[in-house]
């Protein structure tokens, strides 16, 4: 299987579909925003008690399959995010492209760290939503910045991976509804329809 196919194929998400069918509300986010530029950093930290953030990459803070911060989000990234959530303890990029087995030699991973101010990128064989324990171990056992999962927030654009994973972890979540570019994916369109149906 080629690297591009490895990046696209997500067996773990497929295997978790039955959980979503049984309980669709596992896809409901704590907070919904239009794009990464609206990330409520102060609210997450001061009102929700968030001590650590997990950031998706593709169509979250970067264009899909690119490893640079989208220009419109650079001021937020460098001016606020890295100050409120220090990358050495409180930030972790968890992507289903960079840092996975499809990232040969972890070249994307290394480039992404360079471009983001040394924000760590999780190296994982099991894609989201199956890398929950890796994230918990990182923040609770390794960095010791959190004591329980509720102090972690997952930020991403996919209800069936990012938000589902956050709810399975008992963490908070921020769903990026539109992202950097508008997706034409039928799955993402279905996710948005599901959200419209489920939201309170």
Residue pairs with C-beta under 8 A, 6 or more apart in sequence:
1 9
3 102
3 103
3 104
4 102
5 102
6 100
6 101
6 102
7 65
7 96
7 97
7 100
7 102
7 103
10 96
10 127
10 128
10 161
11 127
12 126
12 127
12 128
12 129
12 130
13 127
13 128
13 129
13 130
13 160
13 161
16 129
16 130
16 160
16 164
17 160
19 26
19 164
19 168
20 26
20 27
20 160
20 164
24 194
24 198
25 198
26 163
26 164
26 167
26 168
27 159
27 160
27 163
27 164
27 167
27 191
27 194
27 195
27 198
28 163
28 167
28 195
28 198
28 199
29 159
29 163
29 166
29 173
29 174
29 175
30 48
30 153
30 166
30 172
30 173
30 174
31 40
31 43
31 44
31 172
31 173
31 174
31 175
32 174
32 175
32 177
32 195
33 39
33 40
33 174
33 175
33 176
33 177
34 176
34 177
34 178
35 72
35 73
35 176
35 177
35 178
35 179
35 180
36 60
36 61
36 70
36 73
36 76
36 155
36 176
36 179
36 180
37 72
37 73
37 76
39 76
39 81
39 155
39 174
40 174
41 76
41 80
41 81
41 84
41 85
42 84
44 50
44 53
44 153
44 172
44 174
45 51
45 84
45 85
48 153
48 172
49 150
49 151
50 151
50 152
50 153
50 172
51 90
51 139
51 145
51 146
51 151
51 152
52 85
52 89
52 90
52 91
52 92
52 139
52 143
52 145
52 146
52 151
52 152
52 153
53 81
53 85
53 90
53 91
53 92
53 152
53 153
53 155
54 92
54 93
54 94
54 135
54 152
54 153
54 154
54 155
54 156
55 61
55 91
55 92
55 93
55 94
55 119
55 155
55 156
56 93
56 94
56 95
56 128
56 154
56 155
56 156
56 157
56 158
56 162
56 176
57 67
57 93
57 95
57 97
57 98
57 112
58 64
58 65
58 95
58 96
58 97
58 157
59 157
59 176
59 179
59 180
59 181
59 183
60 155
60 156
60 157
60 176
60 179
60 180
61 69
61 70
61 73
61 77
61 180
62 68
62 69
62 70
62 180
63 70
63 180
63 181
64 180
64 181
65 97
67 98
67 108
67 111
67 112
67 115
68 115
69 77
69 115
69 116
70 180
77 116
77 117
78 117
81 91
82 91
82 117
82 119
85 91
87 116
87 117
87 118
87 119
87 120
88 118
89 143
89 145
90 143
90 145
91 119
91 120
92 119
92 120
92 121
92 122
92 135
92 138
92 139
93 99
93 112
93 116
93 119
93 120
93 121
93 122
94 121
94 122
94 124
94 128
94 131
94 135
94 154
95 108
95 112
95 121
95 122
96 127
96 128
96 161
97 103
97 108
98 108
98 109
98 112
98 121
99 106
99 108
99 109
99 112
99 121
99 122
99 123
99 124
100 124
100 125
100 127
101 125
103 109
106 123
109 121
109 123
112 119
112 121
113 119
113 120
113 121
122 131
122 134
122 135
122 138
124 131
124 134
126 134
127 161
128 156
128 158
128 161
128 162
128 165
129 160
129 161
129 162
129 164
129 165
129 168
131 165
132 165
132 168
132 169
135 152
135 169
136 149
136 152
136 169
139 145
139 146
139 151
139 152
140 146
140 147
140 148
140 149
145 151
146 152
148 170
149 169
149 170
149 171
150 170
150 171
150 172
152 169
152 171
152 172
153 166
153 171
153 172
153 173
153 174
154 162
154 163
154 165
154 166
154 169
154 171
154 172
154 173
154 174
155 162
155 173
155 174
155 176
156 162
156 163
156 173
156 174
156 175
156 176
157 175
157 176
157 177
157 179
157 188
158 188
158 191
159 175
159 191
159 194
159 195
160 187
160 191
162 173
162 175
163 173
163 175
166 172
166 173
167 173
175 195
177 192
177 195
183 189
